[in-house]
Amino acid sequence: MTGAGRPANSGPRAAARNRTALIAAAREVYSEHGLDAPLSAIARRAGVGQGVLYRHFPDRAAVATAVLEENVRQIEQAAAEDTDLAGVLGVLTWHLTESAAFISILHADGAGSGSAAPAYVPALSRRVERALRGHLPEGHRLAAEPDDLMIAVGMVSGAVTGPTREHRERRAQAAWRLLGVEVGPVRPYGG
Amino acid sequence: MTGAGRPANSGPRAAARNRTALIAAAREVYSEHGLDAPLSAIARRAGVGQGVLYRHFPDRAAVATAVLEENVRQIEQAAAEDTDLAGVLGVLTWHLTESAAFISILHADGAGSGSAAPAYVPALSRRVERALRGHLPEGHRLAAEPDDLMIAVGMVSGAVTGPTREHRERRAQAAWRLLGVEVGPVRPYGG
């Protein structure tokens, strides 16, 4: 009821803000309820109407893709700033423990029995690898064979199960310890 | 057309033989085509009619459960005979590379975001753990913390992706190498 014009929360700036809020809300809702959570729960968490959600994301898959894209972007940002591998691995590990869905993108060469990964997934996986590899010191445990780095990431993602975030983070830490790889604070980029 | 009596391939002995053939066929078909493969393909591979398949397994889930059960049984048999952990891990690794479905049972405490593991899965996972733990020497790399053994198994299962069995086996071997754990020949029990 703010008059006959466009509602207060529109315009390009509001649109970008809504999109960011929707992605953050989707990550939280997925983390708590899995990828099958209703889109209405995401809109509600973001504090926008469902119409706004559908304006940004035509369907369920588009929301999930946006979250994965944003996860990868945060790892790239951490890699652009942090100077050591441990710091970047900490951000990667945070995303692993936050979202089971994210894990699937680290199995990008998968095409494994029965797994039907969407087409954009290998590209995201390569971006994660590039972000990490830029910080991999010569002589590092994971630098011996070309595949070792991403095999190790797949291994940690395989360990990250459990009912709560704390449980999953503990298992991720144990996995890095078993690999003999140091990992920095487990936190979101900028968090 | 062997007369008016029961067909040649019936009777309790034939039933047991058919069941064994169906489980072996299902494992192969799942390995090649994933869990969504049609039941008709499994019956065909086993050389029995679909009616025979349905007499043993009321539905799709029953077939998958029987394969998982049989996988675990083979690991238990290897553990009962082999005297070292490496030998049992070789059989475990064979099942990992053979069947992506098997991997999910090793994430039994999962209940992770979005994963809905059937109720029998934790029991199977505990049987795998028991079979391995009986061969874990004191002072072994994976004996330091109570969870380390099955975290390591989860880690290897996380690395086992790829389009072919050979590809998946290479990645599994790399994963055990990164963990510093020796693994015996990757082969089925008795194979």
Contacts between the chains, C-beta under 8 A, distances in Angstrom:
chain1	res1	chain2	res2	distance
A	30	B	113	6.6
A	30	B	114	7.4
A	31	B	113	5.8
A	32	B	113	7.4
A	33	B	113	7.5
A	33	B	114	7.8
A	34	B	113	4.8
A	34	B	114	2.7
A	34	B	115	7.5
A	35	B	113	7.7
A	35	B	114	4.8
A	36	B	114	6.4
A	99	B	113	6.8
A	100	B	112	5.1
A	100	B	113	4.1
A	100	B	114	5.4
A	100	B	115	6.5
A	101	B	113	7.5
A	101	B	114	7.0
A	107	B	158	7.7
A	107	B	161	4.5
A	109	B	161	6.1
A	109	B	162	5.9
A	109	B	163	7.8
A	110	B	161	4.3
A	110	B	162	7.1
A	111	B	161	7.9
A	111	B	162	7.2
A	111	B	163	4.5
A	112	B	100	5.0
A	112	B	160	7.6
A	112	B	161	4.7
A	112	B	162	6.2
A	112	B	163	7.2
A	112	B	168	7.0
A	113	B	30	6.5
A	113	B	31	5.8
A	113	B	32	7.4
A	113	B	33	7.5
A	113	B	34	4.8
A	113	B	35	7.7
A	113	B	99	6.7
A	113	B	100	4.1
A	113	B	101	7.4
A	114	B	30	7.4
A	114	B	33	7.8
A	114	B	34	2.7
A	114	B	35	4.8
A	114	B	36	6.4
A	114	B	100	5.4
A	114	B	101	6.9
A	115	B	34	7.4
A	115	B	100	6.5
A	115	B	161	7.8
A	141	B	178	7.5
A	142	B	178	7.6
A	145	B	174	6.8
A	147	B	171	7.3
A	147	B	174	6.4
A	148	B	174	6.6
A	148	B	178	6.3
A	151	B	159	4.9
A	151	B	171	5.9
A	151	B	174	5.2
A	151	B	175	5.9
A	151	B	178	6.7
A	152	B	178	6.0
A	154	B	158	4.8
A	154	B	159	4.6
A	154	B	161	6.6
A	154	B	171	7.7
A	154	B	175	8.0
A	155	B	155	3.8
A	155	B	156	6.9
A	155	B	158	5.0
A	155	B	159	4.9
A	155	B	175	5.5
A	155	B	178	6.9
A	155	B	179	7.9
A	156	B	155	6.9
A	156	B	158	7.2
A	157	B	158	5.1
A	158	B	107	7.8
A	158	B	154	4.8
A	158	B	155	5.0
A	158	B	156	7.2
A	158	B	157	5.2
A	158	B	158	1.6
A	158	B	159	6.6
A	159	B	151	5.0
A	159	B	154	4.7
A	159	B	155	4.9
A	159	B	158	6.6
A	160	B	112	7.6
A	161	B	107	4.5
A	161	B	109	6.1
A	161	B	110	4.4
A	161	B	111	7.9
A	161	B	112	4.7
A	161	B	115	7.7
A	161	B	154	6.6
A	162	B	109	6.0
A	162	B	110	7.2
A	162	B	111	7.3
A	162	B	112	6.1
A	163	B	109	7.8
A	163	B	111	4.6
A	163	B	112	7.2
A	168	B	112	7.0
A	171	B	147	7.3
A	171	B	151	5.9
A	171	B	154	7.8
A	174	B	145	6.8
A	174	B	147	6.4
A	174	B	148	6.6
A	174	B	151	5.2
A	175	B	151	5.9
A	175	B	154	8.0
A	175	B	155	5.4
A	178	B	141	7.5
A	178	B	142	7.6
A	178	B	148	6.3
A	178	B	151	6.7
A	178	B	152	6.0
A	178	B	155	7.0
A	178	B	179	5.9
A	179	B	155	7.9
A	179	B	178	5.8
A	179	B	179	6.9
A	180	B	180	7.8
